Amino acid sequence: MAAETKITKIYSFLIKSIIIIVALCFIFFELFNKYQISDIFQQGKAFFEKEYFYSYLLSAFLLMFVNWGIEAAKWQYLIRKVENISFLKSYKAILSGVTISIYTPNRVGEFAGRIFVLEKANRIEASLITIIGSFSQLFITILIGSISFIYAYFYTNRINLSEYHVYLNPIFFGLIILITGLFYFNISIFEKIINRFQFLQKLNKYKKAFSYYSKGELSFILFLSFIRYFVFAVQFYLMLRSFGLVNNFIDGILIISMIYFVMAVIPTFALTEIGIRWSVALFFIGLCYNNIFNEDLATDSGTVIATTFLWIINLALPAILGIFCIWQLKFFRKKGISNEL
């Protein structure tokens, strides 16, 4: 027994060490090798000298703690159905998830950072519960993004989407909102989906997780997701504002919601995420200014720097903070407690 405990401790230490090393290497590679952060900073030198820049930067930085704090509160609320945890423990779990997810496709590693802090709850069931929280955030992103596209379809005075009207039919976006909303508020439908597919039968005994929440509880989760969406949209706005890319708050949120919508529906791999963020942001900000790429180098460089700063604030820094929380993860449990997953 003692030998077995010692071996699991060694394995646990090795797994945690590998997670930390890979996360640090990935962040270093992204910032100092792949995208040459020093060159990006050099391009933004003129912006850094403006007196308002650091107040916007500090505000965006402080909102990062609010952003992930809301996510921690949401997960704590969700996971209480299977295990009660403190807000602090939930916050640490969220940061651990950011550390692992920063180098995984579509940030699926968030699940591992969260479920491995739980003492007794079944991890597969906890993963399904976590999916509900992620789906609520996706629904808000789709809802606000779709409304923004519909608005831009009819009002083109600021964002000229006339060239893309054939792809931006309001009926299409209305259907997306309707279908996503129906799925979210009838989340128990996933139980039937599990029953229909043979390869999902292993999840059969955990599917009850989708029926734990009433419509009132789902509405509250959605409300938290909306507040969080507003927080990170304001963060993005502050970054764009600091580089002189937007002046009007409504126009800024309109552009940002479109960017987040596209980012949500495009599958991303960790190694390409910053590049995709740049491309999507350049496209929509370019439309806002009615310019063609590379005609306005100040706009292009400002957009690249703003999105890079936001990535650093909302993902790289929390991932580094999460390194200190990785050590609380419990990959192996004592006998008698489910070790599934």
C-alpha positions as CSV (number, residue, x, y, z in Angstrom):
1,M,0.0,0.0,0.0
2,A,2.8,2.4,1.0
3,A,4.7,1.5,-2.2
4,E,1.6,2.1,-4.3
5,T,1.0,5.5,-2.7
6,K,4.6,6.5,-3.4
7,I,4.3,5.5,-7.0
8,T,1.1,7.5,-7.5
9,K,2.7,10.5,-5.9
10,I,5.6,10.2,-8.3
11,Y,3.3,9.9,-11.3
12,S,1.2,12.8,-10.1
13,F,4.4,15.0,-9.7
14,L,5.6,14.0,-13.2
15,I,2.2,14.8,-14.8
16,K,2.0,18.2,-13.1
17,S,5.6,19.0,-14.0
18,I,5.0,18.2,-17.6
19,I,1.8,20.3,-17.7
20,I,3.7,23.3,-16.3
21,I,6.7,22.9,-18.5
22,V,4.6,22.6,-21.7
23,A,2.5,25.6,-20.7
24,L,5.6,27.8,-20.1
25,C,7.2,26.6,-23.3
26,F,4.1,27.3,-25.3
27,I,3.7,30.8,-24.0
28,F,7.4,31.6,-24.6
29,F,7.2,30.1,-28.1
30,E,4.0,32.2,-28.9
31,L,5.4,35.5,-27.7
32,F,9.1,35.4,-28.3
33,N,9.6,33.0,-31.2
34,K,6.5,32.6,-33.4
35,Y,5.1,36.2,-33.2
36,Q,8.2,38.2,-32.0
37,I,6.6,40.1,-29.2
38,S,9.5,42.5,-29.2
39,D,8.7,43.6,-32.8
40,I,5.0,44.0,-31.9
41,F,6.0,46.2,-28.9
42,Q,8.3,48.3,-31.2
43,Q,5.4,48.9,-33.5
44,G,3.2,50.1,-30.6
45,K,5.8,52.5,-29.2
46,A,3.9,55.6,-30.3
47,F,0.8,54.4,-28.5
48,F,2.6,53.6,-25.3
49,E,3.7,57.2,-24.9
50,K,0.1,58.5,-24.8
51,E,-1.0,59.3,-21.2
52,Y,-4.3,57.5,-21.4
53,F,-2.8,54.2,-22.6
54,Y,-1.8,52.9,-19.2
55,S,-5.1,53.7,-17.6
56,Y,-6.9,51.6,-20.2
57,L,-4.3,48.8,-19.9
58,L,-4.6,48.7,-16.1
59,S,-8.5,48.7,-16.3
60,A,-8.4,45.7,-18.8
61,F,-5.9,43.9,-16.5
62,L,-8.0,44.4,-13.4
63,L,-11.1,43.2,-15.3
64,M,-9.3,40.0,-16.0
65,F,-9.8,39.0,-12.3
66,V,-13.5,39.8,-12.6
67,N,-13.7,37.9,-15.9
68,W,-12.4,34.6,-14.4
69,G,-14.1,35.3,-11.1
70,I,-17.5,35.2,-12.7
71,E,-16.5,32.0,-14.5
72,A,-15.4,30.6,-11.1
73,A,-18.8,31.6,-9.5
74,K,-20.6,30.0,-12.4
75,W,-18.7,26.7,-12.1
76,Q,-19.1,26.7,-8.4
77,Y,-22.9,27.1,-8.8
78,L,-23.1,24.4,-11.5
79,I,-20.9,21.8,-9.7
80,R,-22.7,22.1,-6.4
81,K,-25.1,19.4,-7.7
82,V,-22.4,16.8,-7.2
83,E,-19.9,18.4,-4.8
84,N,-19.9,21.6,-2.7
85,I,-16.7,23.6,-3.2
86,S,-15.6,27.1,-2.0
87,F,-15.3,30.0,-4.4
88,L,-11.5,30.1,-3.9
89,K,-11.2,26.5,-4.8
90,S,-13.4,27.0,-7.9
91,Y,-11.2,30.0,-8.9
92,K,-8.0,27.9,-8.5
93,A,-9.7,25.2,-10.6
94,I,-10.5,27.7,-13.3
95,L,-6.9,29.0,-13.4
96,S,-5.6,25.5,-13.6
97,G,-7.9,24.9,-16.5
98,V,-6.5,27.9,-18.3
99,T,-2.9,26.6,-17.8
100,I,-3.8,23.3,-19.4
101,S,-6.1,24.6,-22.0
102,I,-3.8,27.3,-23.4
103,Y,-2.0,24.7,-25.6
104,T,-5.0,22.4,-26.4
105,P,-7.4,22.7,-29.4
106,N,-10.4,24.9,-28.7
107,R,-9.1,25.0,-25.1
108,V,-10.6,21.6,-24.2
109,G,-8.0,21.3,-21.5
110,E,-10.2,23.5,-19.3
111,F,-12.1,20.3,-18.2
112,A,-9.0,18.7,-16.8
113,G,-8.0,21.7,-14.7
114,R,-11.4,21.7,-13.2
115,I,-12.5,18.2,-12.6
116,F,-9.3,17.1,-11.0
117,V,-9.8,19.4,-8.0
118,L,-12.9,17.6,-7.0
119,E,-12.6,15.3,-4.0
120,K,-15.5,12.8,-4.5
121,A,-17.7,13.7,-7.5
122,N,-17.6,11.5,-10.5
123,R,-15.3,13.1,-13.0
124,I,-17.3,12.1,-16.1
125,E,-20.4,13.5,-14.6
126,A,-18.5,16.7,-13.6
127,S,-17.3,17.0,-17.2
128,L,-20.8,16.9,-18.5
129,I,-21.9,19.5,-16.0
130,T,-18.9,21.7,-17.1
131,I,-20.2,21.3,-20.7
132,I,-23.4,23.0,-19.7
133,G,-21.5,26.0,-18.4
134,S,-19.5,26.2,-21.7
135,F,-22.7,25.9,-23.7
136,S,-24.2,28.8,-21.8
137,Q,-21.2,31.0,-22.8
138,L,-21.5,29.8,-26.4
139,F,-25.2,30.7,-26.5
140,I,-24.5,34.2,-25.2
141,T,-21.7,34.7,-27.8
142,I,-24.0,33.4,-30.6
143,L,-27.0,35.5,-29.4
144,I,-25.2,38.8,-29.1
145,G,-23.1,38.2,-32.2
146,S,-26.2,37.3,-34.3
147,I,-28.0,40.4,-33.1
148,S,-25.0,42.5,-34.1
149,F,-24.9,41.0,-37.6
150,I,-28.6,41.6,-38.0
151,Y,-28.2,45.2,-36.9
152,A,-25.2,45.7,-39.3
153,Y,-27.3,44.1,-42.1
154,F,-29.8,47.0,-41.9
155,Y,-27.6,49.8,-40.7
156,T,-24.4,50.0,-42.8
157,N,-23.4,53.6,-41.9
158,R,-20.5,52.4,-39.7
159,I,-19.8,48.8,-40.7
160,N,-20.1,48.2,-44.4
161,L,-21.2,44.6,-44.8
162,S,-23.1,45.2,-48.1
163,E,-20.6,43.1,-50.0
164,Y,-21.5,40.2,-47.7
165,H,-25.3,40.6,-47.5
166,V,-25.8,37.3,-49.4
167,Y,-24.2,35.5,-46.4
168,L,-25.8,37.6,-43.7
169,N,-29.5,36.9,-44.0
170,P,-31.2,37.9,-40.8
171,I,-33.4,34.8,-41.0
172,F,-30.3,32.6,-40.9
173,F,-29.1,34.3,-37.7
174,G,-32.6,34.2,-36.2
175,L,-32.7,30.4,-36.8
176,I,-29.3,30.1,-35.1
177,I,-30.5,31.9,-32.0
178,L,-33.7,29.9,-32.0
179,I,-32.0,26.5,-32.3
180,T,-29.2,27.2,-29.9
181,G,-31.8,28.6,-27.4
182,L,-34.0,25.6,-27.7
183,F,-31.1,23.3,-27.1
184,Y,-29.9,25.2,-24.1
185,F,-33.2,25.5,-22.3
186,N,-34.0,21.9,-23.1
187,I,-30.6,20.6,-22.2
188,S,-32.0,17.3,-21.1
189,I,-32.4,16.5,-24.8
190,F,-28.7,15.4,-24.7
191,E,-29.9,12.4,-22.7
192,K,-31.9,11.3,-25.7
193,I,-28.9,11.9,-28.0
194,I,-26.7,9.7,-25.7
195,N,-29.4,7.0,-26.0
196,R,-29.5,7.1,-29.8
197,F,-25.8,6.6,-30.5
198,Q,-24.0,3.4,-29.6
199,F,-20.6,5.0,-29.2
200,L,-22.0,7.2,-26.4
201,Q,-23.5,4.4,-24.4
202,K,-20.6,4.6,-21.9
203,L,-22.0,7.9,-20.8
204,N,-25.4,6.4,-20.2
205,K,-25.2,6.2,-16.4
206,Y,-24.0,9.8,-16.2
207,K,-26.6,11.4,-18.5
208,K,-28.7,12.4,-15.6
209,A,-26.3,15.4,-15.2
210,F,-28.3,17.1,-18.0
211,S,-31.5,17.0,-16.0
212,Y,-30.1,18.4,-12.8
213,Y,-31.0,22.0,-13.7
214,S,-34.4,23.7,-13.9
215,K,-35.1,26.4,-16.4
216,G,-34.7,29.0,-13.7
217,E,-31.2,27.7,-12.8
218,L,-30.3,27.6,-16.5
219,S,-31.5,31.2,-16.8
220,F,-29.3,32.2,-13.8
221,I,-26.3,30.5,-15.4
222,L,-27.0,32.3,-18.7
223,F,-27.2,35.6,-16.8
224,L,-23.7,35.0,-15.3
225,S,-22.4,34.1,-18.8
226,F,-23.9,37.4,-20.1
227,I,-22.2,39.4,-17.3
228,R,-18.9,37.7,-18.1
229,Y,-19.3,38.3,-21.8
230,F,-19.9,42.0,-21.1
231,V,-16.7,42.1,-19.0
232,F,-14.4,40.6,-21.6
233,A,-16.1,42.7,-24.4
234,V,-15.3,45.8,-22.3
235,Q,-11.7,44.6,-22.0
236,F,-11.4,44.3,-25.7
237,Y,-13.0,47.7,-26.2
238,L,-10.5,49.2,-23.8
239,M,-7.6,47.7,-25.8
240,L,-9.0,48.9,-29.1
241,R,-9.7,52.3,-27.6
242,S,-6.1,52.6,-26.2
243,F,-4.8,52.2,-29.8
244,G,-7.3,54.7,-31.2
245,L,-9.2,52.1,-33.2
246,V,-12.7,52.9,-31.8
247,N,-14.2,56.0,-30.4
248,N,-17.9,55.1,-30.0
249,F,-18.8,52.4,-27.4
250,I,-21.7,51.0,-29.3
251,D,-19.7,50.7,-32.5
252,G,-16.9,49.1,-30.6
253,I,-19.1,46.5,-28.9
254,L,-20.8,45.8,-32.3
255,I,-17.4,45.0,-33.9
256,I,-16.2,43.0,-30.9
257,S,-19.4,40.8,-30.8
258,M,-18.9,40.0,-34.4
259,I,-15.3,39.0,-33.8
260,Y,-16.2,36.8,-30.8
261,F,-19.0,35.2,-32.9
262,V,-16.6,34.2,-35.7
263,M,-14.0,33.0,-33.2
264,A,-16.6,30.9,-31.5
265,V,-17.6,29.0,-34.7
266,I,-14.1,28.6,-36.1
267,P,-12.3,25.5,-34.8
268,T,-8.9,26.7,-33.5
269,F,-5.7,25.0,-32.6
270,A,-3.5,26.4,-29.9
271,L,-0.6,27.1,-32.3
272,T,-2.8,29.2,-34.6
273,E,-5.1,31.0,-32.1
274,I,-3.3,34.3,-31.9
275,G,-3.0,34.4,-35.7
276,I,-6.7,33.7,-36.2
277,R,-7.6,36.4,-33.6
278,W,-5.4,38.9,-35.6
279,S,-7.1,37.9,-38.9
280,V,-10.6,38.1,-37.7
281,A,-10.0,41.4,-35.8
282,L,-8.3,43.0,-38.8
283,F,-11.2,42.0,-41.1
284,F,-14.0,43.6,-39.0
285,I,-12.0,46.6,-37.9
286,G,-11.1,47.1,-41.6
287,L,-14.8,47.0,-42.5
288,C,-15.5,49.6,-39.8
289,Y,-13.0,52.0,-41.3
290,N,-14.0,51.1,-44.9
291,N,-10.4,50.4,-45.7
292,I,-8.6,47.6,-47.5
293,F,-5.9,45.7,-45.6
294,N,-2.5,47.3,-45.5
295,E,-3.8,50.7,-46.7
296,D,-3.8,51.9,-43.2
297,L,-0.8,50.4,-41.5
298,A,-1.5,52.3,-38.2
299,T,-4.9,50.6,-38.0
300,D,-3.4,47.2,-38.9
301,S,-0.6,47.4,-36.4
302,G,-2.9,48.8,-33.7
303,T,-5.3,45.9,-34.2
304,V,-2.5,43.3,-34.0
305,I,-1.1,44.9,-30.8
306,A,-4.5,45.3,-29.2
307,T,-5.5,41.6,-29.8
308,T,-2.0,40.4,-28.6
309,F,-2.3,42.4,-25.4
310,L,-5.8,41.0,-24.8
311,W,-4.5,37.4,-25.3
312,I,-1.7,38.1,-22.8
313,I,-4.1,39.6,-20.2
314,N,-6.9,37.1,-20.5
315,L,-5.0,33.9,-21.3
316,A,-1.2,34.1,-20.9
317,L,-1.2,35.8,-17.5
318,P,-4.0,33.6,-16.0
319,A,-2.1,30.5,-17.4
320,I,1.0,31.6,-15.5
321,L,-1.0,32.2,-12.3
322,G,-2.6,28.8,-12.8
323,I,0.8,27.1,-12.7
324,F,0.7,27.7,-8.9
325,C,-2.7,26.0,-8.7
326,I,-1.7,22.9,-10.8
327,W,-0.2,21.4,-7.7
328,Q,-3.7,21.1,-6.1
329,L,-4.9,18.7,-8.8
330,K,-5.6,15.2,-7.7
331,F,-5.1,12.8,-10.6
332,F,-5.3,9.7,-8.4
333,R,-7.8,9.2,-5.6
334,K,-7.8,6.9,-2.6
335,K,-9.4,3.5,-3.0
336,G,-13.2,3.5,-2.7
337,I,-13.5,6.9,-4.5
338,S,-14.3,6.8,-8.2
339,N,-11.2,7.3,-10.3
340,E,-13.0,7.3,-13.7
341,L,-11.5,9.6,-16.3
